Amino acid sequence: MTTRLRILDDGAWLSVDDTRRVSVSELWRLDSTEFCDCDLADLVVENFQAVGVDGPIVEVRVYGQCITCGTKSTTGWIPVGRIVDGEFTDLERESVLSAHSEG
């Protein structure tokens, strides 16, 4: 079964099978020393840069700003959902997210 993942509206939405599922303007708590020097970045997501998969996990690279220190940059790969039996399931983005370089 194929799942279509696309970035829509100039980076404003992550679309899964032609349905908008994840949007910018969310505040994510990010644990990533590669993004900024904060222990936990309070990241305002401004734009989706790329979407990919790692097994069943849907990951994104986003451009955003840490509202604590002001750093603006692009993240490593951040998991935002998973595909289970052909259906997209959100991962809880209200908790701390971890970014990684590979993906």
Secondary structure, DSSP 8 states (H G I E B T S, - for coil): ----EEEEGGGTEEEETTEEEEESS-EEEEE-TTT-SSSSEEEEEEEEEEEEEETTEEEEEEEEEETTT--EEE--BEEEEEEETTEEEE--TTSEEE-BS--
